[in-house]
Amino acid sequence: MAALPGPAVSRALRLWGLVAVGSRMPVAMAPLALVFLGRSTPGGYVLGAAAAAVYVVGEIAGSAVLGARLGRSRRQLPAGMVVAALAFAVLPFVHGPLLLAVVFVAGAAPAAAPGGTRAILTSLVPEEKAARALSAEAVLSQVIWAGAPALVVFLALQVHPGVPLLVATVLFVAGAVVLRWLPAPEPVTAPISRSLWRAWPIYLTSTAANALFAAIELMLPAMLEQRRIPVGWAGPLLAWFALACAGGALLYGLRTWPGSLRAQCLVLLVCMSCSIALTVFLPGVAGIAAGLLVAGLFQSGAMVSRSLTLRERLPSYAHAPAYSLMYAAAGVGYSTSAGVSAVAVEVFNASVAVLLGVAITLVIVVVSAVGERPVVKAT
């Protein structure tokens, strides 16, 4: 798809920003909002945690199934967001197995949106500005993910536990409406299944990054308690990490870096892993913050470089489905690492769980590097 000419680009980018907030803020709010919804019912935190897990499973399934069909229908993205809005709207009023079924739909229906909106973004700018556009997208995503938990906590505790889900409904509807004013992802013009799946080593880097993120995010409170540091530091430290990620995205987009995009991604993942490992050994809150700062700077570079690698390896009409498959791979990495960490913290302790997450990430990086084969870019 050709980039838009002249002033139309600025207008389209502003509209894209609104769509990005409308489609991604509800996703960032959902897991914690479901926990608070469960907390307000007889099912308590157990139901909330189960609902959050089902939501992630829905995201993975939706990304893999619906994402692979992106580009075949102009209406798919807004329709998915509207279905998700309806699901979020009824969640505060349903119970039992029906609640979990609706949660699955809420996770699956809009799961193609991240890949679709990313493909739309890069279609709006010239090729030489794609890296900066993706860096700006990473900054916006980090701001959303940093602010969403605070918004959920405030609304759930100060207003009503169901209100965060209703806010998510409004955001999805608004995003779907604005999306109609943007160009659709480029239609698929040739069979792409083989090309999509041959790019699996690139998807694995997304699995690796999110496996590592899950280990530190979920084990940080337990690691603080293990060191006799007030667990209240977990929130500020994770916000600090998100800000570091935003800063890293800005830095990555400012210049061209040495080496191929693929090599950059792998090296940055190794550096991120080493930085997370340092949080286990560096003393006090300051030591953990230092490790998270460096890890955050590397994390965003790895994220942007793997998206650029997909753009480099695949035809333009395959970008949206490929981004969605990468999103599904990220969900697999996060959920798998969460399960492994839960077992490790019971058998050993939080520090060992984090180091195990680092080890898993490095193994996945090695598999990704060894499995790399040239992917022929169709024209």
C-alpha positions in Angstrom: 0.0 0.0 0.0 1.5 3.4 -0.9 2.0 6.0 1.8 -0.5 8.8 1.8 0.6 12.1 0.3 0.9 15.5 1.9 -1.2 16.8 4.8 -3.4 13.7 4.7 -0.6 11.8 6.5 -0.8 14.0 9.6 -4.5 13.6 9.8 -4.4 9.9 9.3 -1.7 9.5 12.0 -3.8 11.4 14.5 -6.7 9.2 13.7 -4.5 6.1 14.0 -3.4 7.3 17.5 -7.0 7.4 18.6 -7.6 3.9 17.2 -4.5 2.6 18.9 -5.7 3.9 22.3 -9.2 2.6 21.7 -8.1 -0.9 20.7 -5.1 -1.4 23.1 -6.2 0.3 26.3 -9.0 -2.2 26.9 -6.6 -5.1 26.3 -4.2 -3.6 28.8 -7.0 -3.0 31.3 -8.7 -6.4 30.9 -6.6 -8.9 33.1 -6.6 -6.6 36.2 -10.2 -5.6 35.6 -11.2 -9.2 35.6 -9.3 -9.8 38.8 -11.3 -7.0 40.5 -14.5 -8.2 39.0 -13.9 -11.7 40.5 -12.9 -10.1 43.8 -16.4 -8.6 44.0 -18.1 -12.0 43.6 -18.3 -15.1 45.8 -15.7 -16.6 43.5 -13.1 -14.1 44.8 -9.6 -13.8 43.5 -9.7 -17.5 42.3 -12.4 -16.6 39.8 -10.7 -13.4 38.8 -7.4 -15.2 38.1 -9.2 -17.9 36.2 -11.0 -15.3 34.1 -7.7 -13.4 33.4 -6.2 -16.7 32.3 -9.1 -17.5 30.0 -8.8 -14.0 28.5 -5.2 -14.6 27.6 -6.1 -18.0 26.0 -8.7 -16.2 24.0 -6.2 -13.6 22.8 -3.8 -16.4 21.7 -6.5 -18.2 19.8 -7.9 -15.1 18.2 -4.5 -13.9 17.1 -3.6 -17.2 15.5 -7.0 -17.8 13.8 -8.4 -14.4 13.1 -5.0 -12.7 12.6 -4.1 -15.1 9.8 -7.2 -14.0 7.9 -6.4 -10.2 8.1 -6.5 -8.6 4.7 -9.3 -10.8 3.4 -12.1 -8.5 4.7 -12.3 -4.7 5.2 -14.8 -5.2 8.0 -12.9 -7.7 10.1 -11.0 -5.3 12.4 -13.9 -3.0 13.4 -16.3 -6.0 13.7 -13.9 -7.7 16.1 -13.7 -4.6 18.3 -17.5 -4.2 18.3 -18.0 -7.9 19.4 -15.4 -7.4 22.1 -17.2 -4.2 23.3 -20.5 -6.2 23.6 -18.7 -8.9 25.5 -17.1 -6.5 27.9 -20.5 -4.7 28.4 -22.2 -7.9 29.6 -19.4 -9.3 31.7 -20.5 -7.5 34.9 -23.9 -9.1 34.6 -23.1 -12.8 33.9 -21.8 -15.5 36.3 -20.4 -19.0 36.4 -19.4 -20.8 33.2 -21.1 -18.2 31.0 -18.8 -15.6 32.4 -15.7 -17.5 31.3 -17.2 -18.1 27.9 -17.9 -14.4 27.4 -14.3 -13.7 28.7 -12.9 -16.0 26.0 -14.9 -14.1 23.3 -13.7 -10.8 24.8 -10.1 -11.9 24.4 -10.4 -13.6 21.0 -12.6 -11.1 19.0 -10.3 -8.1 18.9 -7.0 -10.1 19.0 -6.2 -9.2 15.3 -6.3 -5.5 16.1 -2.7 -5.1 17.2 -1.3 -6.6 14.1 -3.9 -4.9 11.8 -3.3 -1.4 13.3 0.5 -1.9 13.1 0.2 -2.7 9.4 -2.0 0.3 8.9 0.5 2.5 10.7 3.5 1.5 8.5 1.4 1.9 5.4 0.8 5.5 6.2 4.5 6.5 6.2 7.3 6.2 3.7 9.5 3.1 3.9 12.5 5.1 5.3 10.4 6.3 8.2 9.0 2.9 9.2 11.5 2.4 12.0 10.5 5.8 13.6 6.9 5.0 13.2 7.3 1.6 15.0 9.4 3.2 17.7 6.6 5.8 18.3 4.1 3.0 18.4 6.2 1.2 21.0 6.3 4.4 23.1 2.5 4.7 22.9 2.1 1.1 23.9 4.3 1.4 26.9 2.4 4.5 28.1 -0.9 2.7 27.7 0.4 -0.4 29.6 1.8 1.8 32.3 -1.4 3.8 32.8 -4.0 1.1 32.4 -3.4 -0.6 35.8 -3.7 2.6 37.7 -6.9 3.5 35.9 -8.4 0.1 36.6 -7.5 0.2 40.3 -9.0 3.7 40.7 -12.3 2.9 38.9 -12.7 -0.5 40.6 -12.1 0.7 44.1 -13.5 4.2 44.0 -16.5 3.7 41.6 -17.5 0.0 41.0 -15.7 -3.2 40.1 -17.6 -3.4 36.8 -16.9 0.1 35.6 -13.4 -0.6 34.1 -15.1 -3.2 31.8 -17.7 -0.6 30.8 -15.0 1.9 30.1 -13.3 -0.7 27.9 -16.6 -1.1 26.0 -16.7 2.6 25.2 -13.0 2.6 24.1 -13.5 -0.3 21.8 -16.6 1.2 20.2 -14.8 4.6 19.7 -11.8 2.8 18.2 -14.0 0.8 15.8 -15.8 4.0 14.6 -12.6 5.9 14.0 -11.0 2.9 12.3 -13.6 3.2 9.5 -11.8 6.5 8.4 -8.4 4.8 8.0 -7.2 2.6 5.1 -7.7 -1.1 5.5 -4.8 -3.5 5.8 -3.5 -4.3 2.3 -5.6 -7.1 0.8 -4.0 -10.5 0.4 -3.2 -11.0 -3.3 -1.4 -14.4 -3.2 -1.2 -17.5 -1.0 0.8 -16.5 2.1 0.4 -19.5 4.5 3.8 -20.9 3.7 5.6 -17.6 4.0 3.9 -16.8 7.3 4.9 -20.1 8.9 8.4 -20.1 7.5 9.0 -16.9 9.5 8.6 -18.9 12.8 12.1 -18.0 14.0 11.1 -14.4 14.1 7.9 -15.2 16.0 10.0 -17.1 18.6 11.8 -13.9 19.5 8.4 -12.5 20.5 7.8 -15.6 22.6 11.3 -15.2 24.2 10.7 -11.5 25.1 7.4 -12.1 26.7 8.5 -15.2 28.6 11.2 -13.0 30.2 8.7 -10.1 30.9 6.3 -12.5 32.6 9.0 -13.9 34.8 10.0 -10.5 36.2 6.5 -8.9 36.3 4.9 -11.8 38.1 7.8 -12.7 40.4 8.8 -9.1 41.4 6.4 -8.9 44.4 7.6 -12.2 45.7 11.2 -11.3 45.1 10.8 -8.1 47.1 9.2 -10.0 50.0 12.0 -12.5 49.8 14.5 -9.7 50.3 12.3 -8.1 53.0 11.7 -5.0 50.8 8.1 -3.6 51.1 6.0 -5.2 48.4 4.5 -1.8 47.6 7.7 -1.0 45.6 6.5 -3.5 42.9 4.1 -1.0 41.3 6.7 1.9 41.0 9.4 -0.5 39.8 7.2 -1.8 37.0 6.1 1.7 36.1 9.9 2.6 36.0 10.4 -0.4 33.7 7.6 0.8 31.4 9.1 4.3 31.2 12.5 2.8 30.4 10.9 0.8 27.6 9.4 4.0 26.2 12.8 5.7 26.4 14.4 2.8 24.7 11.9 3.0 21.8 12.7 6.7 21.4 16.4 6.0 21.3 16.1 3.2 18.9 14.1 5.3 16.4 16.6 8.2 16.5 19.3 6.6 14.3 20.3 3.6 12.2 22.1 0.9 14.3 24.9 -1.4 13.1 24.2 -4.9 12.0 21.2 -6.6 10.4 17.8 -6.1 11.9 17.7 -9.8 12.8 21.1 -9.7 14.5 20.0 -6.6 16.4 16.9 -8.3 17.7 18.8 -11.4 18.9 21.6 -9.4 20.6 19.2 -7.1 22.3 17.2 -10.1 23.7 20.4 -11.5 25.1 21.3 -8.1 26.7 17.8 -7.8 28.1 18.1 -11.3 29.6 21.4 -10.5 31.3 19.9 -7.2 32.7 16.9 -9.0 34.2 19.3 -11.6 35.7 21.1 -8.6 37.4 18.0 -7.7 39.3 18.4 -11.0 41.2 21.9 -10.1 42.3 22.0 -6.3 42.7 21.2 -5.2 46.2 18.1 -3.2 47.3 15.5 -1.3 45.4 18.2 0.8 43.6 19.8 -2.4 42.3 16.5 -3.8 41.0 15.7 -0.4 39.4 19.1 -0.3 37.7 18.6 -3.7 36.2 15.0 -2.9 35.0 16.2 0.4 33.5 18.8 -1.3 31.3 16.4 -4.2 30.5 13.7 -1.7 29.5 16.1 0.1 27.1 16.9 -3.2 25.4 13.4 -4.5 25.4 11.9 -1.8 23.1 14.8 -2.1 20.7 14.2 -5.8 20.4 10.5 -5.3 19.9 10.9 -2.7 17.1 13.7 -4.6 15.4 11.7 -7.8 15.2 8.7 -6.0 13.6 11.1 -4.4 11.1 12.5 -7.9 10.4 9.1 -9.2 9.5 8.6 -6.2 7.2 11.9 -7.0 5.6 11.2 -10.7 5.1 7.6 -10.8 4.0 5.5 -9.2 1.3 3.5 -6.1 2.3 0.2 -7.9 2.1 1.4 -10.4 4.7 2.4 -7.9 7.3 -0.9 -7.7 9.2 -1.3 -11.5 9.5 2.3 -11.9 10.5 2.1 -9.2 13.2 -0.9 -11.0 14.6 0.9 -14.4 14.6 3.7 -12.7 16.4 1.2 -11.4 19.0 -0.1 -14.9 19.5 3.5 -16.1 20.0 4.0 -13.4 22.6 0.9 -14.7 24.5 2.2 -18.2 24.4 5.5 -17.0 25.9 3.9 -15.0 28.6 1.4 -17.8 29.7 4.0 -20.5 29.6 6.5 -18.5 31.6 3.8 -17.6 34.1 3.0 -21.3 34.7 6.7 -22.2 35.1 7.3 -19.3 37.4 4.3 -20.3 39.6 5.8 -23.8 40.0 9.4 -22.6 40.5 8.4 -20.1 43.3 6.7 -22.9 45.2 9.6 -25.3 44.8 12.5 -22.9 45.2 12.0 -19.1 45.5 11.2 -16.0 43.5 14.9 -15.3 42.6 15.3 -18.8 41.1 12.0 -18.4 39.3 13.3 -15.2 37.6 16.6 -16.9 36.7 14.6 -19.8 35.2 12.7 -17.3 33.1 16.0 -15.9 31.9 17.3 -19.4 31.1 14.1 -20.2 29.1 14.4 -17.0 27.2 18.0 -17.7 26.2 17.1 -21.2 25.1 14.4 -19.8 22.9 16.8 -17.2 21.4 19.2 -20.0 20.6 16.5 -22.1 18.9 15.4 -19.0 17.0 18.9 -18.3 15.8 19.7 -21.9 14.8 16.3 -22.2 13.0 16.9 -19.2 10.9 16.6 -19.8 7.2 16.2 -17.2 4.4 12.6 -16.3 3.8 12.0 -15.4 0.2 10.1 -12.1 0.0 7.3 -12.4 -2.6 6.6 -9.5 -4.9 
